[in-house]
Amino acid sequence: MNLEFDEQDEAFRSEVRDWLATHAPRDWSDWMSASREQVMAWEQTLAQKGWLAPGWPTEYGGPGWTTTQRYIWDEECARINAPRPSIFGHVMCGPVIMAFGTDQQKAEHLPPIANGTRIWCQGYSEPGAGSDLASLKTRADRDGDDYVVNGQKIWTTWAHKADWIFCLVRTSREGRPQEGVSFLLIDLNTSGIEIRPIHTIDGEHHLNEVFFRDVRVPMANRVGEEGQGWTIAKFLLNHERSSVGGSSGSKVALAQLKGLIDSDPALRDNPAWGKRLADLEIDLLALEYTNLRALEKARSGESPGSMPSVLKLQGTEIQQALSELRVEMGGYASLPWKADPVGEPAFATATQIYNFGRAFTIYGGSSEVQKNIMAKFALGL
Ligand SMILES: Cc1cc2nc3c(=O)[nH]c(=O)nc-3n(C[C@H](O)[C@H](O)[C@H](O)COP(=O)(O)OP(=O)(O)OC[C@H]3O[C@@H](n4cnc5c(N)ncnc54)[C@H](O)[C@@H]3O)c2cc1C
C-alpha cells in the first residue's frame, strides 16, 4: 500500500473538493437524524455523479475507485463534515446481492441502490436473538411459490423510513440453529407488516420493532440457497463492522474539538485537554492505517479474518471517547439532556451525542462479541 499522493491523486482531490463545495448539504450531516427526503435528495445527487457507493465496481454503477481514492474521498468529506449516505443499501445489502444474488436480483435491486431511489433497513435482531443471533425465531414457511413469514424483529434502524428490509428468517428447525437460517428481501409495503417506533435515550425516533403476520414473500426473493443465510449474514456483518468502525465521523469530531481548544483560552491553558486529544488523534491515525490495510486485503481477495471486528471495536471506542471528551470540556454548557437550541453552539448537542453514543459499542455486534471473535480467529483461543 502506497500512501504517497501522486499528481493524479492530487487532481482527484481537487475535483472532489470542488464538487463537495458546491453540492454537499450544509444544513445537516448525520443521515440517522435526517429526514428521508433529505437523505434521498443527497443520495441522488451523489448517484448522478456516480459517487454514491464508493466501494462498488463500475459494472454495478460504482466509481471503481482505488483504495487511495477512497481514502481521499473520506478525508474530503470529513474536512467539511459532508453527510454520508445511509449504509444499509450500498454497504450491506448491495455487496450481498453482488456476491450471492441471482442475475434477476442484481437487475432488480442494485440499480435502485446505486441511484439512491430505494432505502433499505436491516432485520437481523429479535427479542432474545441479538448477540446470539443464531437463536432467531422469525419463521418463513414454504407455501407454493411463496414463503409465509411470521415473527418479530427489533432495534430496526430506519424501518419507518425504508422501502425494503433484508431479513434473516428460520426456514428449518433441523440440525444446528445456524443451518436453518435463510436470507430474504422483503418489500415493506407487503400486507401483514407492522412497524412500531422505539424512542432512544437521545429523545429521537431512529429505531423500531417490525412485526410480520402471515407476510407472503416470493421465494424468488431469497438470496442464496435455503439454509445459506448464516454464511451471508456473516459476510454482511463484516461489511457493516468495517463501516461502523470507520474513522470519518471521529475525524470530524476531533477537528471540532481541536478548533475549540485553539479558540478558547480557558481550554487552551489547561494542558489536560490537549494531551487527551493528542492521545485520541494517535489512536485514530492507527485506526485509519489499519482500515487501509483491510481495504487493500479486500481488493486483493484475501479473507478479512478478524479485521472487521478490530476496526469495529477500536473505531467505536474512539467515537465514544471523543463524545465523552466533548461533554467534559463543555462542563456546565454540556448539561442539557437533549440538543439545546439556545445553548453554546459547540456543546449544544454534546450530551445528546454522548447518550446515543452508548449504542456505538452495541450495534453491529457488541464489543464483547467482537473480542470473542478476535480471540477465536486471531488468537486461536
Ligand atoms: C442504536 C442501535 C441500532 C441498532 N440497529 C439495528 C438494526 O438496524 N438492525 C438489527 O438487526 N439490529 C440492530 N441493532 C441491534 C444490535 O445488533 C443488538 O443490540 C446487538 O447485537 C446486541 O444484542 P442484544 O441487544 O440482544 O444484547 P444481548 O445479546 O442480550 O447482550 C447483552 C449483553 O451481554 C453481552 N454478551 C452477550 N453474549 C455474550 C458472550 N457470548 N460473551 C460475552 N458477552 C456477551 C453483550 O456484549 C451485552 O453487553 C441496533 C442496536 C442499537 C443499540
The ligand as an SDF file (V2000), in Angstrom:
LIG
                    3D

 53 58  0  0  0  0  0  0  0  0999 V2000
  -28.8420    2.0840   18.1710 C   0  0  0  0  0  0  0  0  0  0  0  0
  -28.9810    0.6640   17.7420 C   0  0  0  0  0  0  0  0  0  0  0  0
  -29.2950    0.3840   16.4190 C   0  0  0  0  0  0  0  0  0  0  0  0
  -29.4730   -0.9430   16.0180 C   0  0  0  0  0  0  0  0  0  0  0  0
  -29.8650   -1.1860   14.7210 N   0  0  0  0  0  0  0  0  0  0  0  0
  -30.1320   -2.4580   14.3480 C   0  0  0  0  0  0  0  0  0  0  0  0
  -30.6650   -2.7240   13.0480 C   0  0  0  0  0  0  0  0  0  0  0  0
  -30.8630   -1.8150   12.2310 O   0  0  0  0  0  0  0  0  0  0  0  0
  -30.9590   -3.9950   12.7230 N   0  0  0  0  0  0  0  0  0  0  0  0
  -30.7460   -5.0430   13.5760 C   0  0  0  0  0  0  0  0  0  0  0  0
  -30.9950   -6.1900   13.2070 O   0  0  0  0  0  0  0  0  0  0  0  0
  -30.2540   -4.8210   14.8320 N   0  0  0  0  0  0  0  0  0  0  0  0
  -29.9560   -3.5590   15.2300 C   0  0  0  0  0  0  0  0  0  0  0  0
  -29.4870   -3.3060   16.4930 N   0  0  0  0  0  0  0  0  0  0  0  0
  -29.3710   -4.4280   17.4370 C   0  0  0  0  0  0  0  0  0  0  0  0
  -27.9500   -4.8090   17.8000 C   0  0  0  0  0  0  0  0  0  0  0  0
  -27.3370   -5.5190   16.7510 O   0  0  0  0  0  0  0  0  0  0  0  0
  -28.0230   -5.6430   19.0970 C   0  0  0  0  0  0  0  0  0  0  0  0
  -28.4620   -4.7520   20.1120 O   0  0  0  0  0  0  0  0  0  0  0  0
  -26.6880   -6.2380   19.4780 C   0  0  0  0  0  0  0  0  0  0  0  0
  -26.3230   -7.2480   18.5920 O   0  0  0  0  0  0  0  0  0  0  0  0
  -26.7330   -6.8190   20.9250 C   0  0  0  0  0  0  0  0  0  0  0  0
  -27.8050   -7.6720   21.0850 O   0  0  0  0  0  0  0  0  0  0  0  0
  -28.8390   -7.5020   22.2990 P   0  0  0  0  0  0  0  0  0  0  0  0
  -29.2780   -6.0800   22.3320 O   0  0  0  0  0  0  0  0  0  0  0  0
  -29.8760   -8.5470   22.1720 O   0  0  0  0  0  0  0  0  0  0  0  0
  -27.9730   -7.7290   23.6160 O   0  0  0  0  0  0  0  0  0  0  0  0
  -27.5520   -9.1420   24.2360 P   0  0  0  0  0  0  0  0  0  0  0  0
  -27.1250  -10.0390   23.1510 O   0  0  0  0  0  0  0  0  0  0  0  0
  -28.6480   -9.5990   25.1290 O   0  0  0  0  0  0  0  0  0  0  0  0
  -26.2930   -8.7440   25.0920 O   0  0  0  0  0  0  0  0  0  0  0  0
  -26.4150   -8.1630   26.4160 C   0  0  0  0  0  0  0  0  0  0  0  0
  -25.0120   -8.0100   26.9720 C   0  0  0  0  0  0  0  0  0  0  0  0
  -24.3990   -9.3060   27.1290 O   0  0  0  0  0  0  0  0  0  0  0  0
  -23.1430   -9.3500   26.4620 C   0  0  0  0  0  0  0  0  0  0  0  0
  -22.9460  -10.6620   25.8510 N   0  0  0  0  0  0  0  0  0  0  0  0
  -23.8470  -11.3690   25.1280 C   0  0  0  0  0  0  0  0  0  0  0  0
  -23.3030  -12.5380   24.7180 N   0  0  0  0  0  0  0  0  0  0  0  0
  -22.0350  -12.5670   25.1570 C   0  0  0  0  0  0  0  0  0  0  0  0
  -20.9670  -13.5110   25.0550 C   0  0  0  0  0  0  0  0  0  0  0  0
  -21.1020  -14.6520   24.3720 N   0  0  0  0  0  0  0  0  0  0  0  0
  -19.7730  -13.2020   25.6330 N   0  0  0  0  0  0  0  0  0  0  0  0
  -19.5990  -12.0390   26.3160 C   0  0  0  0  0  0  0  0  0  0  0  0
  -20.6070  -11.1110   26.4640 N   0  0  0  0  0  0  0  0  0  0  0  0
  -21.7910  -11.3680   25.8970 C   0  0  0  0  0  0  0  0  0  0  0  0
  -23.2280   -8.2930   25.3640 C   0  0  0  0  0  0  0  0  0  0  0  0
  -21.9550   -7.8170   24.9960 O   0  0  0  0  0  0  0  0  0  0  0  0
  -24.0640   -7.2180   26.0600 C   0  0  0  0  0  0  0  0  0  0  0  0
  -23.2390   -6.4190   26.8680 O   0  0  0  0  0  0  0  0  0  0  0  0
  -29.2880   -1.9930   16.9320 C   0  0  0  0  0  0  0  0  0  0  0  0
  -28.9360   -1.7110   18.2610 C   0  0  0  0  0  0  0  0  0  0  0  0
  -28.7890   -0.4060   18.6740 C   0  0  0  0  0  0  0  0  0  0  0  0
  -28.4440   -0.1330   20.1130 C   0  0  0  0  0  0  0  0  0  0  0  0
  1  2  1  0
  2  3  1  0
  2 52  2  0
  3  4  2  0
  4  5  1  0
  4 50  1  0
  5  6  2  0
  6  7  1  0
  6 13  1  0
  7  8  2  0
  7  9  1  0
  9 10  1  0
 10 11  2  0
 10 12  1  0
 12 13  2  0
 13 14  1  0
 14 15  1  0
 14 50  1  0
 15 16  1  0
 16 17  1  0
 16 18  1  0
 18 19  1  0
 18 20  1  0
 20 21  1  0
 20 22  1  0
 22 23  1  0
 23 24  1  0
 24 25  2  0
 24 26  1  0
 24 27  1  0
 27 28  1  0
 28 29  2  0
 28 30  1  0
 28 31  1  0
 31 32  1  0
 32 33  1  0
 33 34  1  0
 33 48  1  0
 34 35  1  0
 35 36  1  0
 35 46  1  0
 36 37  1  0
 36 45  1  0
 37 38  2  0
 38 39  1  0
 39 40  1  0
 39 45  2  0
 40 41  1  0
 40 42  2  0
 42 43  1  0
 43 44  2  0
 44 45  1  0
 46 47  1  0
 46 48  1  0
 48 49  1  0
 50 51  2  0
 51 52  1  0
 52 53  1  0
M  END
$$$$
